[in-house]
Amino acid sequence: MKHYRHYLAVALLCLSTAATAADVKIGFVNPVKVMDSAKQVESANSRLEQEFAPRQRRIVSAQQEIKKLEERLSRDGAIMSEDEQRRISRDVLSMKRDLKREQDEFREDYNLRRNEELDKLQKKIIEVIQDVAREENYDFILSDGVVWASERVDITETVLRRLNR
């Protein structure tokens, strides 16, 4: 009899939870799809490309210059004086060191700026998701960590349409 009461209590709890859950409106947003499809991502990428293109061209030019010196050294090394070989070798080594430093700085600066742009975009996406949630009376909007969501709760397209307006 004691066990029967426990089973009855668990069954009633499950039924009341199911009834309450029916009143909860849950939505899902696929963050990968939003980031792949948002127009703002393309414009942020083109801004970054424009901003960093001159530095990228300088790096490529330095790489080409180093390659030319190395080719000259291997091609004409046998007929060069020992002093000239050493000087060109030192120049190449120095240029490689400078190039590596410039590449590291470029990567660091680019990553910082990209993260700034992504941060702005993520804030905008969150605003749009919150607006959709408020306007359409959602109780929960889930995104990361969801293994699967049916199309019935997936509001990704709604968010994308709003974001791309």
N, C-alpha and C positions, 0 to 999 in steps of 0.2 A: 504494500500500500504506500509505503514511504517513497519507493522508486516511482510509482505511478504519479505522485504529486510532482516530482522533479521533472518527469517527462512532459507532464501537462504544462508546467511552468515554462519549460524550454520551448514547447510548441507555441504557447501564447506569445512569448517574447519574439519568436521568429515571425509570427503573423503580424504583430504590431510593428515590427521593424520593416517588414515588407510593405505594409500599408503606408508607413511614413516615407519609405524610400520612393514610393510611387509619386509623391508630391515633390520630390527633389528633381530639379532640372540640371542635368550635367552635360557639359560640352567638352570637346576635345579640339586642340589646335596642334597641327603637325609643324613644329618649328623648322624642321629641315626644308619642308616644302615652302614655307613662308620665305625663308632666306633665299631659296633658289628662285622664287618667282617674283619677289618684290622688285618693282622698278627702282626703288631707292638703292638697292644693292648695286645695280648697274651704274647708276649715277655716282655713287660713292667710289666704285672701282675706277671710273673714268676720271674723277677728280684726283684720286691717288696717282693714277698713271700720268696725268698731266703734271702734277706736282713733282713727281720723282723722275720723269723722263730725262731732264738735263743731266742729272747725276748718273743715271743709267748709261747715257751716251758717253759720259766721261770715263766711266769704268770700262766700257767696251773699247773705247779708244786706247786707254792705257793697256789693256790686254793685247790689243793688236800691236802696239808699240813694243811691248816686251817680246812678243812672238817674232817680230821683225829683227830685233837685236839678237835673239837666240839663233834665228836662222842665219843671220850674218856671221855670228860667231862660229857656228858649226860649218858653214860653207867656206868662210875665208880664214878660219882660225889657223890653218897651216901656213898661210902666207903673212899673217900678222906678226908684229913684234910681240915679245912676251909682255911688255908693259901695256900695249894696247889690248891684248887679250885679258889681262888682269883688270884693266880699267873697265872694259865692257862687261866682264863678269860681275864686277862690283856694282856697276850701274844696274845690271839686270837684277841682281840680288836686292839692291835698294829699292828699285821700282816694284818688285814683287812684294816686298815688305809694306811699302806705301799702299799698293793696290789692296792687299789683304786688309789693312787697317780701314781703307776707304769702303771696301765691301762690307766689313763688319759694321761700320757706322751706318752705312746705307740700310742694311738689313734691320738694324736696331731702330733707326728712325722710321723706316717704313712700317715695321710692326707696331710701333707706338701710334703712328697716325692711323693705321688700319684699325687698331683697337679703339681709338677715339671714335672713328666713324661707325664701327660696329656698335659701340656703346650708345651713340645717338640713335642709331636705327633700332636697337633693341628697346630703348625707352619709348620710341614712337610705336613700335609693334605692341608693346604692353598697353599703352594708352588706347590703341584701337581695340585690342581684345577686351579691355575693361569697359569701353563704350558699348561694344556689342553685347557683352554680358549684362550690363545694366539695362540697355534698351530691350533686350529679348528675354529678360528675367531669368537668367541662368543663376543657379546657386553655386555651381563649381565649374571652373574651366581647367582642364588638365592639359599638360603638354609633355614635358620630358618624363621619361621612365614608363610610358604607357606602351605595353607590348602590342596591343591591338585595340582598335576602336571602330565601332560600326559607323556606317555613313550617316545613320540617324543622329549621332551625337557629334559628328565631325563638322566643325564650323570653320575649318581652314579656308575654304573658298570665300566665305562671307568676310572673313578678316582680310584676305587678299584684295577683294573688290574694294573694300573701304580704304585699305592702305594705298591702293593704286589710283584712287580718285584724285 
